[in-house]
């Protein structure tokens, strides 16, 4: 097809060239006809002028004289017309020079003859006419005109043949173009038929693949759901079982803390009554080492208790039934801001919600938890010396809604953009309370709602968290 189209382009170029050639040859033929007409007109004027002079010489009738003057006056213009048309032909230019010289002499003789008759010397004019060589001059003029006409007829034959050849070439090119067009059309038709046939087969294969894919997705989704349930159940069981020994450790730690007081009193009484029995090691153990060890144990158990509670929370959230309903994200953001208004005012943070925001059909509790976590994080990680600004906005893109929480805080290193969503992982300076659970919880909620969350941030330039959700929540079980 590509070669066919290139051939068609070449045929079109050839047709254009042949058309231009034909126009040039047609113009040349027309020019030849103009030259022949100019030669014939000049010849006619000279012959008519001679006839009028002789009529006036024989009859002295003024009408012949007037006719002669008209023909003589028109003769120079006729010769100039020939000169203008034949200036590109050296042979015609040479013949015209001879013609102009002879015609000039002839016109001078005619003028003398007419003048003698007008002055009343008709006999003298007749004698001059008989003795002049006008017959030979006219013969020379006629022969020159004939040679010029023969030259033009020869050029006409050549140009006419060239014109016919260009016309034949044009029609041949048109014929070739028609054949090429038919071949290209046939090739295009065969290509389209083949493409349509291949497309139909591909569509059938794609339909079969989609059917198998739906079955596979359904199976994988079921497997994933079961695995997720097992993981949640395992996390719940493990965290629940971990709490029992943790509670024991915390209880015995409390008993040890309570026992340090009587031990300290005993050491104090022993020092007062029998100081020789109290060693420095015992004194140091009771008053410093034991309280310090108990403090470390208590701090570690409290941290472990918070981690277990977080795991239990994630486990319970994963088992909670999603209840979709129409919600207004802007109203939820206002509610979250209202719940922490005292914190925003104390830290001098400017909070705003950009309206309008697209509505959603999703789980209200999950959206509240997500926005609450993101907004509270923005209040924690402020840039020192810069008033805090938090903006909540939203936009709709096709069948998705993107909710954004933007702040001008300290920012996050690009290397940590993904790890901050992992459980127990944090980024930057650890100068704020937390266990690295909030964003992991946010991501888990976003996944459960059929969405994703990501962050765009640089250190010192703030952060923008984008929550990408479907406009209408569809349960994975129902979708499968």
Steps between C-alpha positions, in 0.01 A plus 500: 500500500783738580664435162161542332443836665851612407430394141175698509689804622752454220214460247340818632830685462536360147146606414576849627817512290315377191225754560754783522669375184166489322426855613839614370449326164146637471633849566768445232239383245280800581803725459568351157141565397538860618817542291330354192204731553731802539689405179176455311367833629815692400500333158135589450563866591786528247297334223197717574719811507644414158155433357368832636796692354446351155127570515568863588764521224253370239182674610612792719210403729561643852352187662797300377735760645325494837512120504867512415574732791316268738695195386834685500440639851423153635801331337776610750297380796443166331874461437573600863255231613697242301826627651360471851381142444816372324775662706602156636547351149825610328383386152179698526688804635735499197208459258308780669795741467504437122123535488502829691765644268311403184165616639652835602630556145167389356302737717728789401439427127127479558504830685672676207248354256204611712656845543539553123139404439380734774701787344341446154794323332326174420710442186824537696363265767410244233844522345665460843279198577601332174870553555522406870599154616195456724406169341836345587487654847151362558622163384785516751256603773261221412781244492623621842149476642470151357832390651395633836166322470676176401728533802199543729318207340807284558514619865128437524545142383780444751313662786180322412686167505656589836158595632352170384789315663448681830127422484576133435749499789240660725240236413755222540592631845131524588453142387796382706367698798159339458659154495711587804194637677311180431793292628535715812126481559512123462799475734327728750183293480692177552693656787182625666334162455803327648522753782129463572535122503801520732318752718199271523721208601683720750169618642386141541826407667478810720145410600609149590796639688276746686268219598791294626648812662176570684499147631866529599442837666203358686709208621795721592271747675341221698844365588620849591191563712552173684868576547418847622249361744756249621760775541254716692395206716865409559586860587209515739587171664871581524443848638237365742730223618788745534298712736475220762876475574526877455235554766691262730823686437329832567341360820823357636675824406247689708559257792877549466449876497288470813765279666773755451348727763522250796848397381612860500354552849675183621834621366445839662426339842796265466728795427365677806523203740778283358679680220774236487262242349397718201741474211538758228378251240177435692443870554557574127281210389206602718513873441612525134533179301167344594284815437684566172450140377134508597461832310657350186276193524192718544590721202559197277178328608302817440646533149426134433148552630450788254632289212271209588204738525588640155515149351165420660357823359619418147365147538160624618490762222568234241207296628264796518222492239527784247171692482490728194284811508498842328742730679633853464879497553500875565255459791707214644818712476321782685390253768854370546636856520234587757603208721860627515422872482675564832817338363484706180452822694774422752753436223385792283404279204283634217256228387277526190284279280477584130151468364330366301616144561360196319273271702569132565311183571727321745552419868464810719695364797799404282511846335480667841789288629712568192447878499539518876834319487632711210390831653637414845834399345511836321455677836790304652774541245514878456801692373646704787463875452230472230125532569328174418254474208281197431274479193254221419383485136346256256449444129319250281674314216273272301361249747755583772523765771833629628503653849814696589634617835773760449721660766806724510678299767848355520448260208610142438814372333412344158678180605241455777186562291413131498642380829290743708194290407659186644410384846724639779704707250555875539702770324705800608562620852322288762398796717127426500316221680390205292580143404485520119153350477278785378598508132503120482143513631415766240636289216313192624176700507565642152554149363180378664308785330641399161746789484861598546696767682830664414702803602680781319752671727845648536685599818417857596221537241208327664307190396192409298327170572264388222225249567373348174157336542220377273197728492284206599636225723455150358561203725776273377281200566217640287745611232647152485 
